[in-house]
Amino acid sequence: MRLKGKTALVVGCATGIGRAVAEAFIEEGAIVCLADRGQQEVLSGILKSAPEGSFCLHCDVRSESDVKTAIERAIGGLGRLDILVNNAGVGTSMIPFQTQTWEEWDRVMETNLRSVAYAMHHALPHMLDRQYGRIINTASQLAHKPAPWYAAYCASKAAIVAMSVSVAHEVAEHGVTVNCVCPGPTDTPAWRASDPKWNDWKIAQLPIKRIGTPREIAGAYVYLASDEAGYMVGQSLSPNGGDVAW
């Protein structure tokens, strides 16, 4: 029960890694607010085993007003916000860079990058006022080892890492930590929707020769959310089967 009594907002948690993180937080005793876009029935199902006081809400992370409202409702409903997980994101199909449209580029950046900036921007005043907070942003191993045909996605995830480190250095002395998790290939709906040829190519590069499970990734979030991780500042934890070794 490493998170017993802690409060957490998990953004982007209806499926995949986000859902595994929400479930792990609940098992560790956290009182949670779960936010996703139009997935209230799914989120309500996750909450069946959650501590009293947990709830869910709708949030379109591409809208700053939605994100701001989600932060405010989480703080109001939970009484305070100890932990913020920014996990919402989208991928792309295999696209040669020279044929990449700027509409697609903007969609990826708005969802993957700007949403994280929105959430940190609106959560930090509360955390700094309390002199305590844990912010965990989902990046990707592709932030450290970019792959061909996914330039927009790689760029968005690398930017999350850089932004997280910058903000971490601003706020660490005030009791707030900011860190990233950079998952490798994981058995999620997004992975299963990817091009099978690319998936096979990626698995062949992994020393472990298999993809991870969402549950295997979620442990990194539990650690970063816990008091045990108080000395982790601007770090990237990389559960990725050995593809990136730092």
C-alpha positions in Angstrom: 0.0 0.0 0.0 2.7 2.5 -1.0 0.2 5.1 -2.1 -2.3 4.7 0.8 -4.0 8.0 1.5 -2.4 9.7 -1.5 -4.6 11.4 -4.1 -4.0 11.1 -7.9 -5.3 12.3 -11.2 -4.6 9.9 -14.0 -5.3 11.4 -17.4 -5.7 9.0 -20.3 -6.5 5.7 -18.5 -9.4 3.9 -20.2 -7.1 1.4 -22.0 -3.5 0.1 -22.2 -0.8 1.5 -20.0 -3.0 4.2 -18.5 -5.6 1.7 -17.3 -2.9 -0.5 -15.8 -1.5 2.5 -14.0 -5.0 3.4 -12.6 -5.5 -0.1 -11.4 -2.1 -0.3 -9.8 -2.6 3.0 -8.0 -5.9 1.8 -6.7 -4.3 -1.5 -5.5 -1.6 0.6 -3.7 -4.3 2.5 -1.9 -4.5 5.8 -3.8 -7.8 7.8 -4.0 -8.1 8.5 -7.7 -9.7 10.8 -10.2 -9.7 9.1 -13.6 -10.0 11.3 -16.7 -10.4 10.3 -20.3 -12.5 11.4 -23.3 -15.9 9.8 -23.5 -15.1 6.6 -21.6 -17.2 7.1 -18.5 -18.6 3.6 -18.4 -15.1 2.1 -18.7 -13.7 4.4 -16.0 -16.6 3.6 -13.7 -15.8 -0.1 -14.0 -12.2 0.6 -13.0 -13.4 2.5 -9.9 -15.4 -0.4 -8.5 -12.4 -1.5 -6.4 -11.2 2.1 -5.7 -11.1 3.7 -2.2 -14.0 5.8 -1.2 -13.9 9.3 -2.6 -12.6 8.2 -6.0 -14.4 9.4 -9.1 -14.1 9.9 -12.9 -14.6 12.7 -15.4 -14.5 13.5 -19.1 -11.5 15.4 -20.4 -10.4 16.1 -24.0 -6.7 16.9 -23.5 -6.6 18.9 -26.7 -8.7 21.5 -25.0 -6.9 23.6 -22.4 -10.2 24.6 -20.8 -11.0 20.9 -20.4 -7.7 20.1 -18.9 -7.9 23.1 -16.5 -11.4 22.0 -15.5 -10.2 18.5 -14.9 -7.4 19.7 -12.6 -9.8 22.0 -10.7 -12.4 19.2 -10.3 -9.7 16.7 -9.2 -8.4 19.1 -6.5 -11.9 20.0 -5.4 -13.2 16.4 -5.4 -10.1 14.8 -3.8 -9.4 17.7 -1.5 -5.9 18.0 -2.7 -3.8 16.7 -5.6 -0.6 14.7 -4.7 0.0 12.9 -7.9 -0.6 13.8 -11.6 -0.1 11.3 -14.4 -0.2 12.6 -18.0 -0.7 9.5 -20.1 -3.1 10.6 -23.0 -1.5 10.2 -26.4 -2.0 9.2 -30.0 0.2 7.5 -32.5 0.4 7.6 -36.3 0.6 5.2 -39.1 4.0 4.6 -40.9 4.5 7.9 -42.8 7.6 8.9 -44.7 8.5 12.4 -43.5 8.3 13.9 -46.9 4.6 13.0 -47.2 3.7 14.0 -43.6 0.9 16.5 -43.5 1.0 19.4 -41.1 -2.6 18.5 -40.0 -1.3 15.1 -38.8 1.7 16.8 -37.2 -0.5 19.2 -35.3 -2.8 16.4 -34.1 0.1 14.5 -32.6 1.7 17.5 -31.0 -1.6 18.8 -29.6 -2.5 15.5 -28.1 0.9 14.2 -26.9 2.8 17.4 -26.0 0.5 20.4 -25.5 -1.8 18.3 -23.2 1.1 17.6 -20.9 2.1 21.3 -20.8 -1.6 22.2 -20.1 -1.8 19.8 -17.2 1.5 20.8 -15.6 0.7 24.5 -16.0 -2.6 24.2 -14.2 -1.5 21.7 -11.5 1.8 23.3 -10.5 0.4 26.3 -8.6 -1.5 24.0 -6.3 1.4 21.6 -5.8 3.9 24.5 -5.2 1.6 26.1 -2.7 1.5 22.8 -0.8 5.2 22.2 -1.3 4.5 18.7 -2.4 3.7 16.9 -5.7 4.5 14.0 -8.0 4.1 14.6 -11.8 4.7 11.6 -14.1 4.6 12.1 -17.8 4.4 9.3 -20.4 7.0 9.6 -23.0 8.4 6.7 -25.0 11.6 4.7 -25.7 11.3 6.4 -29.1 12.2 9.7 -27.4 15.7 8.2 -26.8 15.9 5.9 -29.8 13.8 7.4 -32.6 12.5 5.1 -35.3 11.9 5.8 -39.1 8.5 6.7 -40.4 7.3 8.0 -37.1 8.9 11.5 -37.0 6.0 13.4 -35.5 5.4 10.8 -32.7 9.1 10.6 -31.9 9.4 14.4 -31.8 6.4 14.7 -29.5 7.8 12.2 -27.0 11.3 13.6 -27.1 9.9 17.0 -26.4 8.0 15.6 -23.4 11.3 14.4 -21.9 13.0 17.7 -22.5 10.1 19.7 -21.1 9.8 17.5 -18.1 13.5 17.9 -17.2 13.3 21.7 -17.6 10.2 21.9 -15.3 11.7 19.5 -12.9 14.7 21.7 -12.4 12.5 24.7 -11.7 10.3 23.0 -9.0 12.4 20.3 -7.3 13.5 22.5 -4.4 9.8 23.2 -3.7 8.9 19.6 -3.0 7.6 18.8 -6.4 9.2 16.1 -8.6 8.7 15.8 -12.4 9.7 12.6 -14.1 8.9 10.5 -17.2 8.2 6.9 -18.0 9.5 5.9 -21.4 7.8 2.5 -22.2 9.1 0.2 -24.9 6.8 -1.9 -27.1 3.8 -2.8 -25.0 0.7 -4.9 -25.6 -1.8 -2.1 -26.0 -4.6 -1.4 -28.5 -2.2 1.1 -30.2 0.4 -1.5 -30.6 -2.0 -4.0 -32.0 -3.2 -1.4 -34.5 0.3 -0.8 -35.7 1.7 -2.1 -39.0 2.6 -5.8 -38.3 5.8 -5.5 -40.4 7.0 -2.6 -38.2 6.0 -4.5 -35.0 8.0 -7.6 -36.1 11.0 -5.4 -37.0 10.9 -3.7 -33.6 10.5 -7.0 -31.6 13.6 -8.4 -33.4 15.7 -5.5 -31.9 14.7 -6.3 -28.3 17.1 -8.4 -26.3 14.1 -9.9 -24.5 12.5 -10.7 -27.8 8.9 -9.9 -26.7 6.7 -6.9 -26.0 5.9 -5.9 -22.5 2.6 -6.0 -20.7 0.9 -2.9 -19.4 1.2 -4.3 -15.9 5.0 -4.5 -16.3 5.1 -0.8 -17.3 2.7 0.4 -14.5 5.2 -0.5 -11.7 7.5 2.4 -12.9 4.6 4.8 -12.3 3.9 3.4 -8.8 7.5 3.9 -7.9 7.7 7.5 -9.2 4.5 8.3 -7.4 5.7 7.0 -4.1 7.6 8.7 -1.3 10.5 6.3 -2.2 11.1 8.3 -5.3 11.7 11.6 -3.5 15.2 11.9 -5.0 14.1 11.2 -8.6 14.2 14.5 -10.4 13.9 14.9 -14.2 14.5 11.2 -14.8 13.3 8.8 -17.5 12.5 5.3 -16.3 12.7 3.0 -19.3 10.9 -0.3 -19.0 11.6 -1.4 -22.6 13.0 -4.9 -22.8 16.6 -3.7 -23.1 16.1 -1.6 -26.3 17.4 1.5 -24.6 19.9 0.9 -21.9 19.8 4.1 -19.9 
